[in-house]
């Protein structure tokens, strides 16, 4: 099966096989363990920041959102006494917790992916 591809150097369409356009079947993609751990940490940090902003700006709306997300479980019992908002100390401690969990989890995921790939390549 072929698909048309635009040849950028000459501005014309040419036919190229899908198999030819992809990597050879015996090549192996490996993830950088430390880089993937860092990427996971950065992604989870961004999600944590977005969540913290939502809690600070829209406390009731965020609570309603997560109540629905957790199958209707009443999370209002977790609200601090007096309805006080998120403090800077709570934010920093929570963010450090994200880093402590996300980096090893991302690194372990990349290491496992690489280990599974190398085993599959050896079994061929």
C-alpha positions in Angstrom: 0.0 0.0 0.0 1.4 3.4 -0.9 0.6 6.9 0.1 1.5 10.1 -1.7 4.1 12.3 0.0 5.1 15.8 -0.9 8.7 16.0 -2.0 9.7 19.3 -0.4 12.8 19.9 -2.5 10.9 19.9 -5.8 7.3 20.7 -4.6 5.7 17.7 -6.3 4.0 14.5 -5.1 5.7 11.2 -5.2 4.7 7.7 -4.2 6.4 6.1 -1.2 5.7 2.8 0.4 4.5 2.9 4.0 7.1 0.2 4.9 9.9 2.3 3.4 8.7 5.4 5.3 9.0 3.7 8.7 11.9 2.4 10.7 13.2 -1.1 9.8 11.4 -3.8 11.8 14.6 -5.0 13.6 15.5 -1.5 14.9 14.9 -0.7 18.5 13.8 2.5 20.1 15.3 3.1 23.5 14.3 5.7 26.0 16.8 7.7 28.0 16.0 6.7 31.5 17.1 10.0 33.2 15.6 12.2 30.4 12.3 10.4 30.6 12.3 10.7 34.4 12.9 14.4 34.0 10.2 14.8 31.3 7.7 12.9 33.6 8.6 15.2 36.5 8.1 18.3 34.4 4.8 17.1 33.1 3.5 16.2 36.5 4.8 19.5 37.9 2.8 21.4 35.3 -0.3 19.4 36.1 0.2 20.0 39.8 0.6 23.8 39.2 -2.6 23.8 37.1 -4.4 21.9 39.9 -3.1 24.3 42.6 -4.2 27.3 40.6 -7.7 25.8 40.1 -8.0 25.1 43.9 -6.8 28.7 44.7 -9.0 30.4 42.1 -12.1 28.2 42.0 -12.2 26.1 45.2 -15.8 24.9 45.0 -15.6 24.3 41.2 -12.4 22.2 41.6 -14.0 20.3 44.5 -17.1 19.6 42.3 -14.9 18.5 39.4 -13.0 16.0 41.5 -16.2 14.7 43.2 -17.4 13.7 39.8 -14.0 12.3 38.9 -13.9 10.1 42.0 -17.3 8.6 41.2 -19.3 11.0 43.4 -17.2 10.4 46.5 -17.8 13.4 48.8 -14.4 15.2 49.0 -15.8 18.2 50.8 -14.7 16.5 54.1 -11.1 17.1 53.0 -11.6 20.9 52.9 -9.5 22.7 55.6 -11.3 24.1 58.6 -12.7 27.5 58.0 -12.4 27.0 54.2 -8.9 28.6 54.1 -7.1 28.5 50.8 -3.9 26.7 49.8 -0.8 28.2 51.5 2.6 28.6 49.9 4.0 26.0 52.3 1.4 23.5 51.4 2.1 24.1 47.7 5.8 23.7 48.0 5.5 20.5 50.1 3.0 19.1 47.6 5.2 20.0 44.7 8.2 18.3 46.3 6.1 15.2 46.8 5.3 15.3 43.1 9.0 15.4 42.3 9.9 12.6 44.7 7.3 10.3 43.1 7.3 11.4 39.4 11.0 11.2 38.7 11.5 7.6 40.0 8.2 6.5 38.4 9.2 8.0 35.0 12.7 6.5 35.2 11.3 3.1 36.2 8.9 3.3 33.3 11.6 4.0 30.8 13.9 1.4 32.2 11.2 -1.2 32.1 10.3 -0.2 28.5 14.0 -0.6 27.5 14.3 -3.9 29.3 11.2 -5.3 27.6 12.4 -4.1 24.2 15.9 -5.6 24.5 14.4 -9.0 25.5 12.0 -8.9 22.5 15.0 -8.2 20.2 16.9 -11.1 21.6 14.1 -13.5 21.2 13.9 -13.0 17.4 
